[in-house]
Amino acid sequence: MEPELQKHRKTLVIISAMTFAQNVRIGNSIGVNAMLDVYWRLSPFEASAEP
């Protein structure tokens, strides 16, 4: 492989890794929010917790 192409490939790998990490972070926060939502719905404290 040419050194120029090698350099370009490394950049692409870094970009895709960063994108993947971002997606995982977003996915985790969505999952946590969904779990909390379900927890609050099932929780007997829901009625007293809401104003």
DSSP file (Angstrom, degrees, kcal/mol; ACC not computed):
  #  RESIDUE AA STRUCTURE BP1 BP2  ACC     N-H-->O    O-->H-N    N-H-->O    O-->H-N    TCO  KAPPA ALPHA  PHI   PSI    X-CA   Y-CA   Z-CA
    1    1 A M              0   0    0      0, 0.0     0, 0.0     0, 0.0     0, 0.0   0.000 360.0 360.0 360.0 142.2    0.0    0.0    0.0
    2    2 A E     >  -     0   0    0      1,-0.1     4,-2.5     4,-0.0     5,-0.2  -0.418 360.0-123.2 -70.1 147.4    1.2    3.5   -0.8
    3    3 A P  H  > S+     0   0    0      0, 0.0     4,-2.1     0, 0.0     5,-0.1   0.841 112.1  55.1 -59.5 -33.8    2.2    5.6    2.3
    4    4 A E  H  > S+     0   0    0      2,-0.2     4,-2.0     1,-0.2     5,-0.1   0.923 110.5  44.2 -64.5 -44.6   -0.3    8.3    1.2
    5    5 A L  H  > S+     0   0    0      1,-0.2     4,-2.4     2,-0.2    -1,-0.2   0.874 110.6  55.8 -67.1 -37.7   -3.2    5.8    1.2
    6    6 A Q  H  X S+     0   0    0     -4,-2.5     4,-2.0     1,-0.2    -2,-0.2   0.915 108.0  48.3 -59.8 -44.7   -1.9    4.3    4.5
    7    7 A K  H  X S+     0   0    0     -4,-2.1     4,-1.9     1,-0.2    -1,-0.2   0.910 111.5  50.0 -62.8 -43.4   -2.2    7.7    6.1
    8    8 A H  H  X S+     0   0    0     -4,-2.0     4,-2.2     1,-0.2    -1,-0.2   0.885 109.0  52.1 -63.5 -39.1   -5.7    8.3    4.7
    9    9 A R  H  X S+     0   0    0     -4,-2.4     4,-2.4     1,-0.2    -1,-0.2   0.895 106.4  53.2 -65.6 -40.4   -6.8    4.9    6.0
   10   10 A K  H  X S+     0   0    0     -4,-2.0     4,-2.2     1,-0.2    -1,-0.2   0.908 108.7  50.3 -61.0 -42.0   -5.5    5.7    9.5
   11   11 A T  H  X S+     0   0    0     -4,-1.9     4,-2.6     1,-0.2    -1,-0.2   0.913 110.0  50.0 -61.9 -43.4   -7.6    8.9    9.5
   12   12 A L  H  X S+     0   0    0     -4,-2.2     4,-2.7     1,-0.2     5,-0.2   0.899 109.4  51.3 -62.5 -40.9  -10.7    7.0    8.4
   13   13 A V  H  X S+     0   0    0     -4,-2.4     4,-2.3     2,-0.2    -1,-0.2   0.919 111.1  48.1 -62.6 -43.7  -10.2    4.4   11.1
   14   14 A I  H  X S+     0   0    0     -4,-2.2     4,-2.4     2,-0.2    -2,-0.2   0.925 112.7  48.6 -62.8 -45.1   -9.9    7.2   13.7
   15   15 A I  H  X S+     0   0    0     -4,-2.6     4,-2.5     1,-0.2    -2,-0.2   0.921 112.7  47.0 -61.9 -44.9  -13.0    9.0   12.4
   16   16 A S  H  X S+     0   0    0     -4,-2.7     4,-2.4     1,-0.2    -1,-0.2   0.870 111.3  51.9 -67.7 -35.0  -15.1    5.8   12.4
   17   17 A A  H  X S+     0   0    0     -4,-2.3     4,-2.4    -5,-0.2    -1,-0.2   0.910 111.2  47.5 -65.6 -41.6  -13.9    4.9   15.9
   18   18 A M  H  X S+     0   0    0     -4,-2.4     4,-2.3     2,-0.2    -2,-0.2   0.909 112.2  49.5 -65.4 -42.0  -14.9    8.4   17.2
   19   19 A T  H  X S+     0   0    0     -4,-2.5     4,-2.5     1,-0.2    -2,-0.2   0.910 110.7  50.7 -62.2 -42.6  -18.3    8.1   15.4
   20   20 A F  H  X S+     0   0    0     -4,-2.4     4,-2.4     1,-0.2    -2,-0.2   0.919 109.8  49.6 -61.6 -44.7  -18.8    4.6   17.0
   21   21 A A  H  X S+     0   0    0     -4,-2.4     4,-2.4     1,-0.2    -1,-0.2   0.896 110.9  50.5 -61.4 -40.7  -17.9    6.0   20.5
   22   22 A Q  H  X S+     0   0    0     -4,-2.3     4,-2.6     2,-0.2    -1,-0.2   0.923 110.6  48.9 -62.3 -45.1  -20.4    8.8   20.0
   23   23 A N  H  X S+     0   0    0     -4,-2.5     4,-3.0     1,-0.2    -2,-0.2   0.895 110.6  50.5 -63.2 -40.2  -23.1    6.4   18.9
   24   24 A V  H  X S+     0   0    0     -4,-2.4     4,-2.8     2,-0.2    -1,-0.2   0.921 111.0  48.9 -63.4 -43.5  -22.5    4.2   21.9
   25   25 A R  H  X S+     0   0    0     -4,-2.4     4,-2.2     2,-0.2    -2,-0.2   0.931 114.2  45.2 -62.3 -45.4  -22.7    7.2   24.2
   26   26 A I  H  X S+     0   0    0     -4,-2.6     4,-2.1     1,-0.2    -2,-0.2   0.924 113.9  49.8 -63.3 -45.1  -25.9    8.3   22.6
   27   27 A G  H  X S+     0   0    0     -4,-3.0     4,-2.5     1,-0.2    -2,-0.2   0.895 109.9  51.2 -60.8 -41.4  -27.3    4.8   22.7
   28   28 A N  H  X S+     0   0    0     -4,-2.8     4,-2.8     2,-0.2    -1,-0.2   0.921 109.6  48.7 -63.6 -44.2  -26.4    4.4   26.4
   29   29 A S  H  X S+     0   0    0     -4,-2.2     4,-2.3     1,-0.2    -1,-0.2   0.883 111.9  49.5 -66.0 -36.1  -28.1    7.6   27.4
   30   30 A I  H  X S+     0   0    0     -4,-2.1     4,-2.3     2,-0.2    -1,-0.2   0.922 112.3  48.6 -65.4 -43.0  -31.3    6.6   25.5
   31   31 A G  H  X S+     0   0    0     -4,-2.5     4,-2.4     2,-0.2    -2,-0.2   0.907 111.8  48.5 -62.7 -43.2  -31.2    3.2   27.2
   32   32 A V  H  X S+     0   0    0     -4,-2.8     4,-2.6     2,-0.2     5,-0.2   0.920 111.6  49.5 -64.4 -44.2  -30.8    4.7   30.6
   33   33 A N  H  X S+     0   0    0     -4,-2.3     4,-2.4     1,-0.2    -1,-0.2   0.899 111.4  49.3 -61.5 -41.1  -33.6    7.2   30.0
   34   34 A A  H  X S+     0   0    0     -4,-2.3     4,-2.5     2,-0.2    -1,-0.2   0.908 111.3  49.3 -65.0 -41.9  -35.9    4.4   28.9
   35   35 A M  H  X S+     0   0    0     -4,-2.4     4,-2.7     2,-0.2    -2,-0.2   0.921 112.1  47.9 -63.5 -43.8  -35.0    2.3   31.9
   36   36 A L  H  X S+     0   0    0     -4,-2.6     4,-2.8     2,-0.2    -1,-0.2   0.902 110.9  52.2 -62.7 -40.2  -35.7    5.2   34.3
   37   37 A D  H  X S+     0   0    0     -4,-2.4     4,-2.0     2,-0.2    -2,-0.2   0.933 112.1  44.4 -61.4 -47.1  -39.0    5.9   32.5
   38   38 A V  H  X S+     0   0    0     -4,-2.5     4,-2.3     2,-0.2     5,-0.2   0.911 112.6  53.3 -62.7 -42.5  -40.1    2.2   32.9
   39   39 A Y  H  X S+     0   0    0     -4,-2.7     4,-1.5     1,-0.2    -2,-0.2   0.923 110.0  46.7 -59.0 -45.8  -38.9    2.3   36.5
   40   40 A W  H  < S+     0   0    0     -4,-2.8     6,-0.2     1,-0.2    -1,-0.2   0.866 111.5  51.7 -66.7 -35.2  -40.9    5.4   37.3
   41   41 A R  H  < S+     0   0    0     -4,-2.0    -1,-0.2     1,-0.2    -2,-0.2   0.889 115.8  40.6 -67.1 -38.3  -44.0    3.9   35.6
   42   42 A L  H  < S+     0   0    0     -4,-2.3    -1,-0.2    -5,-0.2    -2,-0.2   0.679  95.4 103.2 -82.8 -17.5  -43.8    0.7   37.6
   43   43 A S    ><  -     0   0    0     -4,-1.5     3,-1.3    -5,-0.2     4,-0.2  -0.431  67.1-144.7 -72.6 135.8  -42.9    2.5   40.8
   44   44 A P  T 3  S+     0   0    0      0, 0.0     3,-0.4     0, 0.0     4,-0.3   0.648  98.2  66.8 -70.3 -13.5  -45.6    2.9   43.4
   45   45 A F  T 3> S+     0   0    0      1,-0.2     4,-2.4     2,-0.1     5,-0.2   0.504  71.9  95.6 -83.9  -3.5  -44.1    6.3   44.3
   46   46 A E  H <> S+     0   0    0     -3,-1.3     4,-1.8     1,-0.2    -1,-0.2   0.904  81.9  50.4 -56.7 -45.1  -45.0    7.8   40.9
   47   47 A A  H  4 S+     0   0    0     -3,-0.4    -1,-0.2     1,-0.2    -2,-0.1   0.897 116.2  40.6 -62.1 -41.7  -48.3    9.3   42.2
   48   48 A S  H  4 S+     0   0    0     -4,-0.3    -1,-0.2     1,-0.2    -2,-0.2   0.762 111.1  58.4 -79.5 -23.8  -46.6   11.0   45.2
   49   49 A A  H  < S+     0   0    0     -4,-2.4    -2,-0.2     2,-0.0    -1,-0.2   0.837  93.7  76.2 -74.7 -32.6  -43.5   12.0   43.1
   50   50 A E     <        0   0    0     -4,-1.8     0, 0.0    -5,-0.2     0, 0.0  -0.612 360.0 360.0 -82.6 138.6  -45.6   14.0   40.6
   51   51 A P              0   0    0      0, 0.0    -1,-0.1     0, 0.0    -4,-0.1   0.476 360.0 360.0 -70.2 360.0  -46.8   17.4   41.7
